[in-house]
């Protein structure tokens, strides 16, 4: 913690996730979010921060600390998958939302349900940028139509939390739909701002594969012979499940790739260039959310497949609030539910095993290399160490050590 002296250290040592909460807390007279030369969305210092201001940043930044919920506050905790009160397969009751969304549309349906029932005044989430469809903007939705406009996944830089302080100051009650690290930032903010507990009653999240740079979308566009400034629509997923990665041009051309072509074809000229902070993430599965809502992938011969099908999510209620919200939305038929056994996560989402089980070793490699180390707490350290096994821990340590030695965790600050 003492090694993280300033914003520049958080960014340059690969700890920033680009959520925008620091900008929200301190204001744009002090910090602004900007796409850097590395294709990452980062806070840029406008005026030098005082030590009390940096104390605020360190308190809320999920690049500095993330604290998992304890048993007494959340109920049963699975040693790998975190707090689990109930699990269901689920999808939006509205067929249009289900088809348009990245998976089953459950988060979109829940956001709309919260607004329509008056449980919140607004929903804070993201959608494709209106000015540059390859980028992503933070959105404050106050209507069902607004929420639906942000229904699809965005695989790239986003700062959904830049509006948090403005909404708190305005006395608004709102839900946050974001990545697990965005939710972690909100939970951190709650420790220094008493308004959060009352005004942000719902935090909904996903299972996250990590955040690539803005260059990934540009490479996909150019693969089709389309320059970024000629793109009118860039859709990573949706209009089906998982739906095509679509590039539409200003002249009316359309180019599609399947989900597997986009992310699993080794011959394409891009890779999933996720930021370093994602590689050391202790919680890509949304343990701090009220509800975590990943894809409910179809399994064949014990493996996930990505063939087109009607969209399905898994709804994991992690808190009493989340459990009640799922039940209320299902009763109102905003959600449709089907049985799901938590054990199915082991097969369906086993791609999360490496980051979960290797996390202690990855952090140890950072510490030994003299890098600033985030404070990750309550993530069942000894269970993880014991169940990872020696070979996995060695692999996790060696991989992180090599990344650090070649400077892969370093970023430009502008």
C-alpha positions in Angstrom: 0.0 0.0 0.0 2.8 2.5 0.9 4.4 1.9 -2.5 1.4 3.4 -4.2 2.2 7.1 -3.8 0.3 8.7 -6.7 -2.0 8.3 -9.7 1.0 7.9 -11.9 2.2 4.8 -10.0 -1.2 3.2 -10.3 -1.3 3.8 -14.0 2.3 3.2 -15.0 2.6 -0.1 -13.0 -0.4 -1.6 -14.6 -2.8 -1.4 -11.6 -5.5 0.9 -13.1 -8.7 -0.6 -14.4 -10.0 2.7 -15.9 -13.3 2.7 -14.0 -13.3 6.5 -13.6 -14.3 6.6 -9.9 -11.2 8.7 -8.9 -12.3 11.3 -11.5 -15.8 11.2 -10.1 -14.6 11.7 -6.5 -12.1 14.4 -7.1 -13.6 16.1 -10.1 -12.4 17.0 -13.6 -10.5 20.0 -12.3 -8.1 17.5 -10.8 -8.3 14.4 -13.1 -9.7 13.6 -16.6 -10.2 10.3 -18.3 -8.3 9.9 -21.6 -7.4 7.2 -24.0 -3.7 6.8 -23.7 -1.1 5.9 -26.4 -1.5 2.3 -25.1 -5.2 2.3 -26.1 -6.3 2.3 -22.4 -8.8 4.6 -20.7 -6.9 6.2 -17.8 -7.1 9.1 -15.4 -4.7 11.9 -16.4 -3.6 14.4 -13.7 -4.8 18.0 -14.5 -3.6 19.6 -11.3 -1.3 18.1 -8.7 -3.2 16.1 -6.0 -2.8 16.8 -2.3 -2.0 14.0 0.1 -5.6 14.0 1.4 -6.9 13.7 -2.2 -4.5 10.8 -2.8 -5.8 9.2 0.4 -9.3 9.3 -1.2 -8.0 7.7 -4.4 -6.2 4.9 -2.5 -9.4 4.3 -0.5 -11.6 3.8 -3.5 -9.3 2.4 -6.2 -9.7 -1.3 -7.0 -6.2 -1.2 -8.3 -5.1 -0.5 -4.7 -7.4 -2.7 -2.8 -10.3 -5.2 -3.1 -12.0 -6.8 -0.1 -14.3 -9.8 -0.6 -17.4 -10.2 1.5 -17.3 -12.1 4.7 -19.5 -15.0 5.7 -21.6 -13.0 8.2 -22.5 -10.4 5.6 -23.4 -12.6 2.6 -24.4 -16.1 3.6 -22.8 -19.3 2.3 -19.5 -18.8 0.5 -18.2 -21.4 -2.0 -14.4 -21.6 -1.7 -13.9 -21.0 -5.4 -17.1 -19.3 -6.7 -17.7 -17.0 -3.7 -21.0 -16.1 -2.0 -23.9 -18.1 -3.5 -27.5 -17.8 -2.1 -29.4 -19.0 -5.1 -28.5 -20.0 -8.7 -30.8 -20.1 -11.8 -30.6 -20.2 -15.5 -32.4 -17.1 -16.6 -33.3 -14.8 -19.5 -35.3 -11.7 -20.1 -39.1 -12.1 -20.2 -39.2 -9.7 -23.2 -38.1 -11.7 -26.3 -36.7 -8.6 -28.0 -34.4 -7.8 -25.0 -33.3 -11.5 -25.0 -32.4 -11.4 -28.7 -30.8 -8.0 -28.7 -28.6 -8.5 -25.7 -25.2 -10.2 -25.5 -26.7 -13.3 -23.8 -30.1 -13.8 -22.2 -30.6 -10.1 -21.5 -31.0 -10.7 -17.8 -29.0 -7.6 -16.6 -30.9 -5.4 -19.1 -34.2 -6.8 -17.9 -33.2 -6.2 -14.3 -32.2 -2.7 -15.0 -35.5 -1.9 -16.7 -37.4 -3.6 -13.9 -35.7 -1.5 -11.2 -36.6 1.7 -13.0 -40.2 0.6 -13.9 -40.9 -0.4 -10.3 -39.4 2.7 -8.8 -36.8 0.8 -6.8 -34.2 3.2 -8.3 -34.3 6.6 -10.1 -31.5 5.7 -12.5 -29.2 2.9 -13.7 -25.5 3.6 -14.3 -24.0 1.4 -17.0 -22.3 1.7 -20.4 -23.1 1.6 -24.2 -21.4 2.1 -27.5 -20.2 5.7 -27.9 -22.4 7.9 -30.1 -19.4 9.8 -31.3 -17.1 6.9 -31.9 -19.0 3.5 -32.0 -15.7 1.6 -31.4 -15.4 3.2 -28.0 -17.7 3.0 -24.9 -19.4 5.7 -22.9 -20.8 5.8 -19.4 -24.6 6.1 -19.4 -27.1 7.2 -16.8 -30.4 5.7 -17.8 -33.7 6.9 -16.5 -36.1 4.9 -18.8 -36.5 1.4 -20.1 -35.5 2.5 -23.6 -32.3 4.0 -22.2 -31.4 0.8 -20.4 -32.0 -1.3 -23.6 -29.8 1.0 -25.6 -26.8 -0.3 -23.6 -27.9 -4.0 -23.8 -24.8 -5.5 -25.4 -21.3 -6.3 -24.2 -18.4 -3.9 -24.8 -15.0 -5.5 -25.0 -12.8 -2.5 -24.5 -12.0 0.5 -22.3 -14.9 2.0 -20.4 -15.2 4.3 -17.4 -18.8 3.6 -16.1 -18.2 5.3 -12.7 -17.4 8.8 -13.8 -21.0 9.9 -12.9 -21.2 8.4 -9.5 -20.4 11.4 -7.4 -22.7 13.7 -9.4 -25.6 11.3 -8.9 -24.9 11.0 -5.1 -24.7 14.8 -4.9 -28.0 15.1 -6.6 -29.6 12.7 -4.1 -30.4 10.1 -6.8 -31.0 6.5 -5.9 -29.4 4.3 -8.6 -28.2 0.9 -9.5 -24.8 0.1 -11.0 -24.3 -2.5 -13.8 -20.7 -3.0 -14.4 -17.7 -5.2 -14.4 -16.7 -6.9 -11.1 -13.9 -4.4 -10.5 -16.4 -1.5 -11.0 -18.5 -3.1 -8.2 -15.4 -3.4 -6.1 -14.8 0.3 -6.5 -18.3 1.0 -5.3 -17.9 -1.2 -2.3 -14.6 0.7 -1.5 -16.4 4.0 -1.9 -19.0 2.9 0.7 -16.3 2.7 3.3 -15.7 6.5 3.0 -19.0 7.8 1.9 -22.1 6.9 3.9 -24.4 7.9 1.1 -23.5 4.8 -0.9 -25.4 2.4 1.3 -28.6 4.3 0.9 -28.3 5.6 -2.7 -26.7 2.7 -4.4 -28.9 -0.3 -3.3 -28.1 -2.6 -6.2 -24.8 -3.6 -7.8 -25.1 -6.1 -10.7 -22.2 -7.6 -12.6 -20.9 -10.2 -15.0 -18.1 -12.8 -15.2 -15.3 -10.9 -16.8 -12.7 -12.2 -19.2 -10.6 -9.1 -18.9 -10.5 -5.7 -20.7 -8.7 -5.4 -24.0 -7.4 -2.1 -25.4 -9.1 0.1 -28.0 -6.7 -1.3 -30.6 -8.4 -4.6 -30.6 -11.6 -3.2 -32.1 -9.5 -1.2 -34.6 -7.7 -4.3 -35.7 -11.0 -6.1 -36.2 -12.3 -3.2 -38.3 -9.1 -3.1 -40.5 -9.3 -6.9 -40.9 -12.4 -6.1 -43.0 -10.6 -3.3 -44.9 -12.5 -0.7 -43.0 -10.7 2.3 -41.4 -12.0 3.2 -37.9 -13.3 6.6 -39.0 -15.6 4.9 -41.5 -17.3 2.7 -38.9 -21.0 3.5 -38.1 -21.7 0.4 -35.9 -19.3 -1.8 -33.9 -21.1 -4.6 -32.1 -19.0 -7.2 -30.2 -22.0 -9.4 -29.5 -25.8 -9.5 -29.5 -28.6 -9.9 -32.0 -28.4 -13.5 -31.2 -26.4 -15.6 -28.7 -23.5 -15.1 -28.7 -24.2 -13.2 -31.9 -21.7 -11.9 -34.5 -19.0 -9.4 -34.1 -20.3 -6.9 -36.6 -18.8 -3.9 -38.3 -21.1 -1.6 -40.3 -19.7 1.2 -42.4 -21.0 4.7 -43.1 -21.6 3.5 -46.7 -23.8 0.6 -45.7 -21.4 -2.3 -45.8 -21.7 -5.1 -43.2 -19.0 -7.4 -42.0 -19.6 -10.3 -39.5 -17.4 -12.7 -37.6 -18.7 -15.5 -35.4 -17.8 -15.4 -31.7 -15.3 -18.3 -32.2 -13.7 -16.6 -35.2 -13.3 -13.4 -33.2 -11.8 -14.8 -30.0 -10.6 -18.3 -30.7 -9.1 -18.2 -34.2 -5.3 -18.0 -33.9 -4.9 -16.9 -37.5 -6.6 -13.4 -37.1 -4.2 -10.4 -36.7 -5.3 -9.5 -33.1 -5.3 -11.1 -29.7 -7.2 -10.5 -26.5 -4.7 -7.9 -25.2 -6.1 -7.6 -21.7 -4.5 -5.2 -19.3 -2.1 -6.4 -16.6 -4.5 -5.6 -13.7 -6.9 -8.1 -15.2 -4.2 -10.9 -15.1 -3.9 -10.4 -11.3 -7.6 -10.0 -10.6 -8.8 -11.9 -7.6 -12.5 -11.4 -8.5 -13.4 -11.7 -12.2 -16.6 -13.5 -11.1 -18.3 -10.7 -9.3 -18.1 -11.9 -5.7 -18.9 -8.3 -4.5 -22.0 -7.9 -6.6 -25.6 -8.4 -5.4 -26.1 -10.5 -8.5 -23.4 -12.0 -10.9 -24.8 -12.8 -14.3 -22.5 -14.7 -16.7 -23.4 -16.6 -19.9 -25.2 -19.8 -19.3 -23.1 -21.5 -22.0 -24.4 -24.7 -23.7 -22.3 -27.7 -22.9 -21.5 -30.6 -25.3 -19.3 -33.5 -24.2 -18.4 -31.6 -21.1 -17.2 -28.5 -22.9 -18.7 -25.2 -23.7 -19.8 -24.5 -27.3 -20.6 -21.2 -28.8 -23.1 -22.1 -31.5 -26.0 -19.7 -32.0 -29.0 -20.4 -29.6 -31.6 -18.5 -27.7 -29.7 -16.5 -25.1 -29.3 -17.8 -21.5 -27.6 -16.4 -18.4 -26.7 -17.8 -15.1 -28.1 -15.7 -12.3 -26.1 -16.0 -9.1 -27.7 -14.1 -6.2 -24.9 -13.3 -3.8 -26.6 -11.2 -1.2 -30.1 -11.1 0.3 -30.8 -8.0 -1.8 -29.8 -9.8 -4.9 -31.8 -12.9 -4.0 -35.0 -10.8 -3.4 -34.5 -8.9 -6.7 -34.3 -12.1 -8.7 -37.4 -13.4 -7.0 -39.3 -10.1 -7.6 -38.3 -9.8 -11.2 -39.3 -13.5 -11.9 -42.7 -12.9 -10.2 -43.3 -9.9 -12.5 -42.2 -12.1 -15.4 -39.4 -9.6 -16.2 -37.2 -12.7 -15.9 -37.8 -16.3 -16.8 -36.0 -18.8 -14.6 -35.0 -22.5 -14.9 -33.0 -24.7 -12.6 -29.2 -24.5 -12.4 -26.8 -26.4 -10.1 -23.8 -24.4 -8.8 -21.6 -27.4 -9.7 -22.2 -26.7 -13.4 -20.0 -23.6 -13.0 -17.0 -25.9 -12.7 -17.4 -27.0 -16.3 -19.1 -24.0 -17.8 -16.7 -21.4 -16.5 -13.5 -23.3 -15.9 -11.6 -20.6 -17.8 -11.7 -18.6 -14.5 -9.7 -21.3 -12.6 -6.2 -19.9 -13.5 -6.8 -16.4 -12.2 -8.6 -17.6 -9.1 -6.2 -20.4 -8.2 -3.0 -18.8 -9.3 -3.7 -15.4 -7.7 -1.5 -15.9 -4.6 1.4 -17.0 -6.7 1.0 -14.1 -9.2 0.9 -11.6 -6.3 4.0 -13.2 -4.8 5.8 -12.7 -8.0 4.9 -9.1 -8.0 6.1 -8.7 -4.5 9.4 -10.4 -5.1 10.0 -8.3 -8.2 9.6 -5.1 -6.1 6.3 -4.0 -7.8 3.6 -2.2 -6.0 1.1 -4.8 -4.8 -2.7 -4.4 -4.4 -4.3 -5.3 -1.1 -6.6 -8.2 -1.9 -8.5 -9.5 1.2 -10.9 -12.3 2.2 -10.3 -14.3 -1.0 -9.7 -17.5 0.9 -5.9 -17.4 0.5 -5.0 -20.7 2.2 -7.8 -22.7 0.5 -6.6 -21.3 -2.8 -3.0 -22.2 -2.2 -3.8 -25.7 -1.1 -6.2 -26.5 -4.0 -4.1 -24.9 -6.7 -1.3 -27.4 -6.3 2.4 -26.9 -6.6 2.6 -27.0 -10.4 -0.2 -24.5 -10.9 1.3 -22.1 -8.4 4.7 -22.4 -10.0 3.2 -21.7 -13.4 1.3 -18.7 -12.1 4.4 -17.3 -10.4 6.7 -17.9 -13.5 4.2 -16.3 -15.9 3.8 -13.2 -13.8 7.5 -13.0 -13.2 8.2 -13.1 -16.9 5.6 -10.4 -17.7 7.2 -8.1 -15.1 10.7 -8.8 -16.3 9.9 -7.8 -19.8 7.9 -4.7 -18.7 4.5 -6.1 -19.7 2.9 -4.5 -16.6 4.2 -1.0 -17.5 2.0 1.6 -19.2 2.5 5.1 -20.5 0.7 7.7 -18.4 -0.4 9.8 -21.3 
